[in-house]
Amino acid sequence: MICILHGYLLEGSGSNLWTRAIVHALCREGHAVHLVCQEPHPDIYDFIAAAYVYENDGSVATLFERDTPYAAGCVMHKPRLGDTLPVYVGDRYEEFAHAVAMVELPDEAIEAYLARNVTVVERVVRDHGVTSMHANHAVLMSVVAERVSAATGVPFAVMPHGSAIEYAVRKDRRFHVLAAGALDRAARIFVIGPEMRRRIVDVFGELAGIGSRISELKLGVDTEAFTLVDRKDRAGRIATLSAVLKDLERGRRPQAVRRLRGRLHSGIGCEALLAALAEARGYRGKLPDAGIEAKLATVDWGRDEILLYVGRLIAGKGVQNIVAALPRILESNPRARLVIVGHGPLREVLEAFLWALEHGDRTLAENIVRWGSTLEGREAKPLEAIRLHFEALEALGELDDYFRTAQRVIRPQRVIFTGYLTHAELKHLMPCCDVAIFPSVVAEAGPLVFLEALASGAFPLGTYFAGMAASIDSVAGNLPGEDAALMKLSPDPSRTIADIVANTRKALALGGRHADRLRRSVMARHDWVELARTLAAELTALRS
């Protein structure tokens, strides 16, 4: 009996998506699974057969018990944690008043979180005959598994993901110590590819023999959800997306955009701009925007060239570099439209930057770049690539022309922010896009959206380093060399934006000719069911 420990939700991307997909695939294959997580809406996942909440007084509340359409079902166990949730990057969570970056929490809060989860997981293990555990992330559920294993003798595996390494382990010695202790006692360490293997060995070099316990477990993609859509059928698929969106709760309202735009002007100072951004951020981020159906309806899906970004709207993901490249792309491809899917603190900064470009306001644009770390409040130099790009254009005598071009081609309707979309919505949008751009600034262990773009036939571009490089290399051999090279964006911040411009233009010129080939390449290597079989076999072997 397998128990998977995941400290967060099932909706969303990254490790949430991995957990949701692998549990679904395990159930399809007939493996009963116990899942410990904080998902607030387990009823929407048809592979969950039962869901229970563990209260602080020791009682257990039944949310539901039901049949599932699969060979086996998942039982979800949810520890009641209070109002604080330790996360890697500060965010908003539906059931938590304080979703706080764990590096900002005191020792006692971390220990209280661990102790609460240990109590519940040990109870699940003993009551349900669990024979092996799998914990996501280097911290903190790995530590929970370590402590439960010490108490019960049940072996455990850990699957580190990039966010915990980069935003907790590398930043705070406390979490390095906790992670090292758990990984040292784990029977198996799963990694999604060579980049994560290298990172684990480098970061935890003090652990003797750690490399011998590492197994590779590739990322997967749901190729039944993400499919090809013929250009003539795109409008129909977007109509389906609009129908799916119809009854969903909404986040950002159009009037917030209008208020922000109304407060912008060339002479605005940093403090006044911060106040305008703060006012515009007063909404729940993890929801689709109000009115996106109307915005999507302005697109000519049969003729326009659609660029797509999907991910957190933070500087580390590099979305700002797509926006900076847009004037030159629109200059050569006037039918191009950029769709930005996601939420995060950089959204309003990008909207202000786009306003400056639209109005040819060089002063405000350069100030936003200069004030970037203050405006986003996260990265040390969040807009560094834009600064370097402006410097290069200035050295060539082209910066004035860049701003003149921007004023001529940038219009609000050419950049569509959708807000947050789940896979239930994204599976309709992604196949209607021509080029998907993922210019991450920080090393990605293995970007799932890249695989989803491949399955959808959208030609993907990504920063050619770390796990993104491995993903590109895994499919590059299926394309002509000069076309495969277009997927690669330089990680050198002085070159990234120029690469986005050049490679996007050339990728659009391909006209979707490689869509079927890209899809076949991902289907052959990244099927979730095959990955679930591998995981189940590895966890079963831990018991022998």
C-alpha positions, 0 to 999 in steps of 0.5 A, a space after each residue: 500500500 502506497 502513501 504519497 505525502 504532498 504538502 500542498 494542493 492538487 490544482 496548479 502546476 509543478 509538483 501539484 500537477 505531478 502529484 495529481 497526474 501520478 495518483 490518477 495514473 496509479 488509480 488507472 493501473 489498479 494501485 490503491 493510494 493514500 494521499 496526504 495533502 491540503 487540497 480544498 476541493 477533493 470532490 472535483 477529482 474523480 480518482 479520489 474515492 474518499 476524503 477525510 480531515 484530521 482535526 486537532 482534537 484527534 477526531 476525523 471528519 468524513 468529507 465523502 466516500 464514493 465509487 470511482 471509475 478506475 480500477 482502484 481509488 485514492 483516499 485523501 487525508 488532510 491534516 488540519 493545520 491552522 491558518 499558516 502554511 509554509 510555502 517556498 514563495 509567498 502566495 495566497 491559498 484559499 484556506 490559509 490566512 498566512 501562506 508564508 515563505 518558510 524561510 521567513 518562519 521561526 523555528 517553532 512554526 516549522 516544528 509545529 507544522 512538522 509535528 502536526 503532519 507526523 501525527 496524522 501520517 503516522 496514524 494513516 500508516 498504522 491504520 491503513 497498512 501502508 508499506 511504503 511512502 513517497 514524499 514530494 520536495 526536499 523539505 518539509 514533507 520529506 522530514 515528515 516521512 523520515 520521522 514516521 519511518 523512524 517510528 514505524 519502520 516503513 521505508 520512504 522515498 523522496 522526490 525533490 523538486 526545484 522550488 524547495 531547493 532554490 527557495 528554501 534549501 539554498 537560502 536557509 541553512 535550517 532547511 539544508 540541515 532538515 533536507 540532508 537528514 531526510 535524504 540521508 535516510 531515504 531508501 530512494 531519491 527520485 529525480 526528473 532528469 540529469 539536471 536535478 540529479 546534478 543539483 542533488 549531488 552538488 547541494 548535498 555533497 556531504 552525504 556519502 553515497 547519495 548518488 547510488 540511491 538516485 533513480 530517474 523518473 521522467 516528467 509526464 504529460 496527459 496526451 489525452 487532454 493536450 491534443 492537436 487542433 487544426 487552425 480552422 477549428 481553433 475558434 471552436 475550441 476557444 468557444 469551448 474554453 469560454 463555455 468552460 469558464 462561464 460558471 467559474 469564480 473570477 479574480 482580476 476585474 477590468 476596472 482594476 486595469 483601467 484604474 492602473 492605466 489611469 494613474 500612470 504618467 511619465 513623471 510618476 515617482 517610485 512611491 506613487 507607482 508602488 501605491 498604484 500597483 498595490 491598489 491594482 493587486 487587490 484581488 485573488 490571484 489564483 482565479 481566471 480574470 473576469 471578462 477574458 472571454 471577451 478578450 479572447 473573442 477579439 482574436 482572429 484564431 484562424 489568421 492571427 499568430 498566437 504566442 503563449 506564456 504559461 507560468 508564475 508571473 515572477 521575474 525568475 520565470 522570465 516573462 518580462 523578457 517576452 514583453 520586452 521583445 514584443 515591439 520587434 516581434 510585432 514589427 515583423 509579425 503584425 498579426 502576432 498576439 501574446 497570451 499570458 497565463 498565470 498570476 504573480 506580483 510581476 503582472 501589474 509591473 508588466 502592465 505598467 511597462 506595456 503602458 509605457 511602451 504603448 505611449 512611447 514613454 521612455 522615461 517611465 519604461 527605463 524607471 520601471 527597469 531601474 526600480 524593478 526589485 522594489 516594484 516586484 519585491 522578490 528578485 535582486 535584479 528582476 529586470 536585468 535582461 531588459 536593462 542589458 538589452 536597452 544598453 545594447 540597443 543604445 550602443 547600436 544607436 537603435 534604442 530611440 527606434 525601439 521606443 518609436 516602434 513600440 509606440 506604433 505597434 503595442 496596443 492593449 488588445 495585442 497582449 491578453 492576460 488571462 489570469 490563472 487557468 487550470 489544466 481544465 481550461 489550459 488544455 483548450 487554449 494551448 493547442 490554439 497557439 503557434 509558439 510557446 515561450 518559456 524564458 526562465 531566468 532561474 534553472 528549471 529542473 523540468 518544466 512540465 509546460 514545455 511537454 504540454 506545448 509539445 503535445 499540443 503542437 505549439 512550437 516551444 522555446 526555452 532557456 537552454 540550460 538546466 532541465 529545460 536544456 534536457 527537455 529540448 535535447 530529448 526532442 531536438 533529434 526529431 527535427 531538422 537541425 536548424 529548426 531544432 535550434 530555434 527552441 534554444 534561448 540563450 541563458 546569457 541575460 545580455 542575449 536572451 531578449 534578442 534570441 526571443 525576437 529572432 527565434 520567435 520570428 523564425 518559429 512563426 515562419 514554420 507555420 506549424 509544420 512540425 506539430 505532429 512530429 512534436 506530439 509524437 516525440 512526447 507521446 513516446 517518452 512521457 506517458 503518465 501511465 508508464 511513469 506510474 508503473 515505474 514508481 509503483 515498482 520502485 516503491 514496492 521494491 523498497 519493502 523487500 
